Amino acid sequence: MSASAINLSVGEAELGEDGPLGSSGLAMDADNLVPGQQIHRCIQVGYSGGVDDVSVRLFGRAEDGSGLERFLDTEVDVGVGTSTDCTDFVASTDRSFEGSLEELWHRHTDFASGIVLDDQLADGQSFTIRIAVALADDDRAQGLATAFWLMFEVRP
């Protein structure tokens, strides 16, 4: 009878921001929005790790506010580009999400329900996310505010 050694190891994964954005995050700050006005930000997301074909998903939650999220038409697109103001952004897939910001929070609350941004990302690859919000033309939005966060998560 002989014994065999079994060696197990866990792969490491690191998801980070690439390009000129650095560590400033995906800040979207706007006061005095008017109906139809769209604000957008792009962030280049890079992956490094020992496990290939990982899935990257996006989800979020409300942090504070008085209900403006119901009136913010929100779009999430995946593509390529390096500028934070999205001037060179080119979408490479169908729109990943379209609806109100409130819908995004209610439908995409964790990794399992998150918006799939890429499901076959390999070491050294990157992509760019464009997130845009526009104020709906609805008088009930007057005087409201919102604060929220979005989370990118990677798993094999």
PAVOPA-388908 format. One record per residue (C-alpha): y, z, x; residue in three letters; residue number from 1. Coordinates in steps of 0.02 Angstrom, whole numbers. Layout:
N
((Y,Z,X),"ALA",NUM) ...
REM end
This chain:
156
((0,0,0),"MET",1) ((173,-43,67),"SER",2) ((344,5,11),"ALA",3) ((485,-120,-11),"SER",4) ((665,-79,6),"ALA",5) ((780,-127,-136),"ILE",6) ((961,-152,-92),"ASN",7) ((1092,-168,-227),"LEU",8) ((1277,-195,-207),"SER",9) ((1422,-219,-324),"VAL",10) ((1538,-365,-299),"GLY",11) ((1723,-332,-285),"GLU",12) ((1854,-426,-382),"ALA",13) ((2041,-426,-362),"GLU",14) ((2158,-512,-480),"LEU",15) ((2337,-528,-421),"GLY",16) ((2499,-618,-441),"GLU",17) ((2525,-766,-326),"ASP",18) ((2679,-863,-282),"GLY",19) ((2862,-816,-294),"PRO",20) ((2840,-690,-434),"LEU",21) ((2772,-561,-314),"GLY",22) ((2747,-391,-395),"SER",23) ((2889,-404,-520),"SER",24) ((2767,-435,-663),"GLY",25) ((2792,-533,-821),"LEU",26) ((2956,-457,-876),"ALA",27) ((3030,-529,-1034),"MET",28) ((3194,-447,-1076),"ASP",29) ((3312,-521,-1204),"ALA",30) ((3450,-450,-1310),"ASP",31) ((3540,-530,-1457),"ASN",32) ((3405,-659,-1495),"LEU",33) ((3447,-790,-1625),"VAL",34) ((3323,-882,-1738),"PRO",35) ((3233,-1022,-1647),"GLY",36) ((3285,-960,-1475),"GLN",37) ((3133,-964,-1361),"GLN",38) ((3112,-860,-1205),"ILE",39) ((2968,-892,-1088),"HIS",40) ((2897,-832,-924),"ARG",41) ((2764,-899,-809),"CYS",42) ((2652,-802,-693),"ILE",43) ((2532,-873,-566),"GLN",44) ((2369,-775,-564),"VAL",45) ((2254,-781,-414),"GLY",46) ((2077,-716,-391),"TYR",47) ((1987,-656,-237),"SER",48) ((1816,-579,-240),"GLY",49) ((1633,-596,-195),"GLY",50) ((1580,-647,-370),"VAL",51) ((1610,-824,-434),"ASP",52) ((1622,-886,-613),"ASP",53) ((1718,-734,-672),"VAL",54) ((1807,-726,-839),"SER",55) ((1993,-684,-847),"VAL",56) ((2059,-622,-1013),"ARG",57) ((2226,-568,-1084),"LEU",58) ((2258,-432,-1211),"PHE",59) ((2402,-318,-1256),"GLY",60) ((2471,-174,-1355),"ARG",61) ((2634,-116,-1429),"ALA",62) ((2724,16,-1330),"GLU",63) ((2879,52,-1434),"ASP",64) ((2996,-28,-1558),"GLY",65) ((3044,-47,-1739),"SER",66) ((2942,-198,-1796),"GLY",67) ((3017,-353,-1714),"LEU",68) ((2842,-410,-1660),"GLU",69) ((2809,-474,-1838),"ARG",70) ((2949,-600,-1815),"PHE",71) ((2912,-661,-1639),"LEU",72) ((2816,-825,-1638),"ASP",73) ((2710,-815,-1481),"THR",74) ((2621,-947,-1377),"GLU",75) ((2505,-925,-1228),"VAL",76) ((2461,-1076,-1121),"ASP",77) ((2359,-1098,-961),"VAL",78) ((2405,-1227,-831),"GLY",79) ((2484,-1252,-661),"VAL",80) ((2655,-1216,-591),"GLY",81) ((2741,-1098,-471),"THR",82) ((2910,-1055,-548),"SER",83) ((2935,-898,-651),"THR",84) ((3053,-992,-768),"ASP",85) ((2916,-1120,-806),"CYS",86) ((3020,-1271,-753),"THR",87) ((2869,-1348,-664),"ASP",88) ((2735,-1284,-784),"PHE",89) ((2606,-1412,-845),"VAL",90) ((2477,-1354,-973),"ALA",91) ((2299,-1398,-924),"SER",92) ((2207,-1339,-1079),"THR",93) ((2233,-1327,-1265),"ASP",94) ((2347,-1185,-1319),"ARG",95) ((2258,-1019,-1291),"SER",96) ((2353,-925,-1426),"PHE",97) ((2481,-964,-1560),"GLU",98) ((2540,-836,-1689),"GLY",99) ((2652,-685,-1703),"SER",100) ((2658,-556,-1565),"LEU",101) ((2591,-432,-1691),"GLU",102) ((2439,-546,-1721),"GLU",103) ((2408,-553,-1533),"LEU",104) ((2401,-363,-1525),"TRP",105) ((2288,-345,-1676),"HIS",106) ((2165,-484,-1629),"ARG",107) ((2161,-458,-1440),"HIS",108) ((2151,-271,-1402),"THR",109) ((2031,-262,-1254),"ASP",110) ((1925,-370,-1138),"PHE",111) ((1792,-407,-1270),"ALA",112) ((1920,-477,-1392),"SER",113) ((2042,-540,-1260),"GLY",114) ((2109,-716,-1248),"ILE",115) ((1998,-812,-1126),"VAL",116) ((2114,-885,-994),"LEU",117) ((1977,-946,-877),"ASP",118) ((1790,-913,-885),"ASP",119) ((1734,-994,-723),"GLN",120) ((1860,-936,-594),"LEU",121) ((1797,-931,-415),"ALA",122) ((1857,-845,-256),"ASP",123) ((2023,-916,-197),"GLY",124) ((2066,-1005,-358),"GLN",125) ((2222,-977,-463),"SER",126) ((2305,-1034,-622),"PHE",127) ((2471,-1007,-709),"THR",128) ((2502,-925,-878),"ILE",129) ((2651,-972,-985),"ARG",130) ((2699,-847,-1120),"ILE",131) ((2836,-896,-1241),"ALA",132) ((2912,-803,-1388),"VAL",133) ((3037,-868,-1515),"ALA",134) ((3125,-772,-1651),"LEU",135) ((3077,-830,-1826),"ALA",136) ((3217,-874,-1949),"ASP",137) ((3201,-719,-2058),"ASP",138) ((3344,-601,-2101),"ASP",139) ((3225,-452,-2101),"ARG",140) ((3218,-464,-1910),"ALA",141) ((3401,-412,-1891),"GLN",142) ((3424,-254,-1790),"GLY",143) ((3240,-235,-1744),"LEU",144) ((3168,-213,-1570),"ALA",145) ((2998,-211,-1485),"THR",146) ((2921,-161,-1319),"ALA",147) ((2745,-209,-1266),"PHE",148) ((2629,-235,-1120),"TRP",149) ((2503,-370,-1080),"LEU",150) ((2348,-343,-974),"MET",151) ((2251,-469,-871),"PHE",152) ((2071,-416,-837),"GLU",153) ((1933,-500,-737),"VAL",154) ((1744,-476,-759),"ARG",155) ((1588,-570,-707),"PRO",156) 
REM end
